[in-house]
Amino acid sequence: MKKIFNFSAGPAVLPKPVLERAQQEMLDWHGSGMSVMEMSHRGKEFTYILEKTEADFRQLLNIPANYKVLFLQGGAIGENAIIPMNLLNGKSADYVVTGAWSKRSVEDAKAYGHIHVAASAENSGFTHVPAFSQWKLNPDAAYVHYCTNETINGVEFIDVPDTHGVPIVADMSSHILSRPIDVSQYGVIYGGAQKNIGPAGLCLVIVREDLLAQASPLTPAVFHWKTQAEHQSMINTPPTYSIYIAGLVFEWLLAQGGVAAIEQANIAKASLLYDYLDQTDFYENKIEKAYRSRMNIPFSLRDEALNDAFLKAAEEAGLLQLKGHRSVGGMRASMYNAMPIEGVQALVTMMQSFAEKHTKSL
Ligand SMILES: Cc1ncc(COP(=O)(O)O)c(C=O)c1O
């Protein structure tokens, strides 16, 4: 099999041992004679898988007992509508815009009530998180929404603002499980699975119990958090195979030493690439240092005319899916938990030799 490193922003690289285990268990899960794909979601086998997956997820993030974990569908974009349906309850909500995904959240939520943009970094080209002191928060808002890691722009939150008791709703799709977090600082945390959790089709929602009582009666049952919490996320058929793979990823992560250990690996990987970007004139990352994402690193070549040649050289070196998002251009290296440091070393080596070759020929 061809040796490659996959820098896709999502769906993204999964840990190899997880894929191998899924392969071994594909036709016969634990002697049941069935593939997980063929099991009833209400049978004892899948019930075991779901309960173990939730328990491991709770352990990894140290989720307090007064939070529910929901296994939903509709992705993070679905949550853009599901959140106001479940939380607005006639009030307004504050949104902070730090990149393409939080901007999209505002647009999607507007149909459901009054959405107020409390701060935005759009005018500066999404290169930082606006200082918390500049956020114009409404003390009566139903919630404050922001995206803790902007996958497209490469901006990551480190700290959590003081919202004076207004619940924080955080889109953590692209860095969940990459570093320890204090769940109790949030009202709701959500994320599509297809980056650090598993295959697409699953969206995990962590919601504080006291926030379950305020959904609009128009909320569909599959998106009604309280209803789903009361039915172990099974008011409909959940995405069983995606949940199973997520469970294997959680087991793998626990075996790595959990999120504290993976954070150290993520720091080492991100530093390798940022250190190189900072000492070369050939490439550039425009994000302010304090807000640079460890997971998604956009960079551009000073000479954009070399973009195609760069992608071709990368592909020849087995470094795949490095093309930047169409709205930003340039390149983007997504380096989720499952990306080994060897992948980042190979990327930096390739970038160095490409720069050397093309500097000489200038
Ligand atoms: C931060 C963030 N939010 C939302 C989304 C949208 O997720 P989905 O396509 O699963 O709805 C993405 C997808 O890449 C994302 O990275």
The ligand as a Tripos MOL2 file, in Angstrom:
@<TRIPOS>MOLECULE
LIG
   16    16     1     0     0
SMALL
NO_CHARGES

@<TRIPOS>ATOM
      1 C1        -15.6710   24.4610   12.8430 C.3       1 LIG1
      2 C2        -16.6720   23.8450   11.9170 C.ar      1 LIG1
      3 N1        -17.9680   24.0800   12.1240 N.ar      1 LIG1
      4 C3        -18.9020   23.5430   11.3190 C.ar      1 LIG1
      5 C4        -18.5670   22.7110   10.2720 C.ar      1 LIG1
      6 C5        -19.6500   22.1050    9.4180 C.3       1 LIG1
      7 O1        -19.7350   20.7540    9.7160 O.3       1 LIG1
      8 P1        -20.7170   19.7760    8.9320 P.3       1 LIG1
      9 O2        -20.2990   19.8070    7.5100 O.co2     1 LIG1
     10 O3        -20.4730   18.4730    9.6010 O.co2     1 LIG1
     11 O4        -22.1030   20.2540    9.1320 O.co2     1 LIG1
     12 C6        -17.2280   22.4340   10.0250 C.ar      1 LIG1
     13 C7        -16.8390   21.5480    8.9040 C.2       1 LIG1
     14 O5        -15.7400   21.4710    8.4700 O.2       1 LIG1
     15 C8        -16.2570   23.0300   10.8760 C.ar      1 LIG1
     16 O6        -14.9560   22.7850   10.6660 O.3       1 LIG1
@<TRIPOS>BOND
     1     1     2 1
     2     2     3 ar
     3     2    15 ar
     4     3     4 ar
     5     4     5 ar
     6     5     6 1
     7     5    12 ar
     8     6     7 1
     9     7     8 1
    10     8     9 2
    11     8    10 1
    12     8    11 1
    13    12    13 1
    14    12    15 ar
    15    13    14 2
    16    15    16 1
@<TRIPOS>SUBSTRUCTURE
     1 LIG1         1 GROUP 0 **** ****
